[in-house]
Amino acid sequence: MRYNRRGAMLAAAICTMLGAMGGMGGVAAHAESAVQSETRLVRPSPPPGKDDSRPPAGHRVCGPPYITGDPDLGPTVLPRTGHLGAILRGYVPLGELSPQHFLSRYWDYTTNNYRFPPDAGFGRSGDFPNGRLLRKTTFLQAGMKLDRFGGYSGSFLAPMGDLYIRRGLPPRNLNTNPDDPQHLCNYHVFRVLKSFRVEVGPAAPAFQMPGGGTQYHVISRYFPELPQTDDEVPVSWLLANKYLKEITPVTSAQLLIDGK
């Protein structure tokens, strides 16, 4: 069953109100602690090679299961070793916020989606809202290696291996696509075959993470052969038109199921 966000938040609010009325002072605290006890967040913090523990029986690396059963909150079990473990160094799911607090801060119930930073996720000087937008253009040169956490419909790329906490991505981007289980954590690596122009700059802080990593945004106006019906260019088009080639990352995409 999908996590009922509105119901859970309403229940927590009712418990808090009853506690404030007296006679039930421990109810709200119990409700919050119960939610947190069900959501034991896995920190992929040990350095590569220091922890070879297997996930609990019935759990898959990069999900399922998901935090509180909600895919938008990301998986409960994350890679600890290898290439992906290194990228996830320092990442703490939800930034140690409770699921309710995290969603109240970052989820837009009107659009039923996350609130992403403005300006296509590019940062501003000093991280001030009125700071100078840190965005310019550059050419990605043939031979460069890029990666992304997400499917082929997206238009953002990063230098291969940059830390997840620097990318400004929501936790659900770590979910393995069930239709593409060979790409663990929905992680893809590409090599540039022919140079193309992109917008580049640091990722803005987002989702309890500092950002600051380099992000490349692929824009249609830099491709004269494209009809200018959409502002962005998906990775799928770059692959089909030989700008990019997907390559095997330096990590095994082996699923760990039932501890085997």
C-alpha positions, -999 to 999 in steps of 0.1 A, spaced: 0 0 0 13 34 -9 23 57 19 -6 80 28 11 113 33 -19 134 41 -33 108 66 -1 104 84 5 141 88 -31 146 100 -28 118 125 4 134 139 -13 168 141 -43 153 160 -20 135 185 -1 168 191 -34 186 197 -46 160 221 -14 160 240 -16 198 244 -51 195 258 -37 175 287 -41 139 299 -25 125 269 9 142 270 27 111 258 6 104 227 22 128 203 57 118 213 47 81 210 33 87 175 65 104 163 87 78 179 67 50 163 71 65 129 108 69 134 112 33 147 96 20 116 120 41 94 154 29 103 175 49 78 205 31 65 236 53 63 261 43 35 289 60 54 315 33 60 344 37 36 345 12 6 358 -22 17 351 -16 54 316 -31 56 306 -61 35 273 -67 53 244 -80 33 209 -65 33 182 -81 54 163 -110 39 138 -98 13 155 -64 9 172 -52 -23 199 -27 -26 183 5 -38 148 -9 -31 124 -22 -25 115 -17 3 113 21 5 112 44 35 77 41 50 68 22 19 69 54 -2 91 52 -33 94 90 -33 113 88 -1 139 65 -15 152 30 -6 161 18 29 191 -2 18 219 16 -1 253 5 -15 281 6 10 311 -5 -11 325 -1 -46 319 28 -70 283 35 -58 293 33 -22 320 59 -28 295 82 -46 271 79 -16 297 87 9 283 111 35 247 107 23 221 103 51 186 95 39 162 125 44 190 143 62 179 127 94 145 144 92 114 124 99 95 115 68 67 139 77 91 168 83 110 160 51 78 160 30 63 191 46 95 209 37 101 196 1 68 181 -12 42 202 -32 8 186 -27 -7 208 -54 15 194 -81 21 160 -63 58 163 -68 89 176 -51 97 213 -49 128 216 -70 151 247 -67 144 274 -92 167 283 -121 169 247 -133 186 238 -100 217 260 -105 231 277 -75 236 314 -67 265 332 -52 267 327 -14 236 305 -17 215 337 -13 182 339 -32 192 373 -47 228 362 -54 243 361 -88 231 330 -108 261 307 -113 254 295 -148 273 297 -180 278 276 -211 306 251 -220 313 224 -245 315 188 -234 345 173 -253 347 139 -269 361 113 -245 346 129 -213 328 105 -189 295 116 -175 269 100 -153 234 105 -139 210 90 -114 178 87 -134 164 74 -166 170 84 -202 142 110 -203 162 134 -181 184 163 -194 209 166 -166 244 151 -164 273 153 -140 310 145 -141 314 108 -134 317 99 -98 307 132 -82 292 127 -47 254 123 -45 252 149 -17 266 175 -42 240 168 -70 208 183 -55 187 153 -62 157 139 -43 160 105 -26 138 87 -52 165 91 -78 183 63 -60 155 38 -67 165 10 -91 141 10 -120 122 -23 -119 121 -23 -157 159 -19 -158 173 -39 -129 208 -41 -144 214 -4 -136 215 -5 -98 202 27 -82 192 38 -117 228 48 -122 241 53 -158 275 62 -171 282 77 -206 311 87 -228 309 117 -250 313 107 -287 311 142 -302 313 176 -286 281 195 -277 272 226 -259 255 227 -225 247 250 -196 270 243 -166 272 255 -130 270 243 -94 239 225 -82 219 245 -56 215 231 -21 184 209 -20 167 181 -1 189 185 30 221 183 10 247 210 3 248 208 -35 278 225 -51 286 197 -76 289 204 -113 257 199 -133 253 199 -170 220 209 -185 213 200 -221 193 227 -238 176 224 -272 186 258 -286 222 246 -288 212 219 -313 201 235 -346 189 202 -360 163 199 -332 128 213 -335 125 239 -308 93 225 -293 109 216 -259 135 236 -240 154 205 -229 171 176 -247 167 141 -232 196 117 -228 177 93 -250 181 117 -280 218 122 -273 222 84 -274 202 80 -305 221 107 -323 255 95 -313 264 124 -290 267 99 -261 274 62 -257 264 44 -226 293 25 -210 295 -1 -182 303 16 -149 331 4 -128 306 -12 -105 288 -45 -107 250 -41 -112 244 -73 -92 212 -73 -72 213 -86 -36 181 -104 -29 172 -123 3 208 -119 15 222 -140 -14 
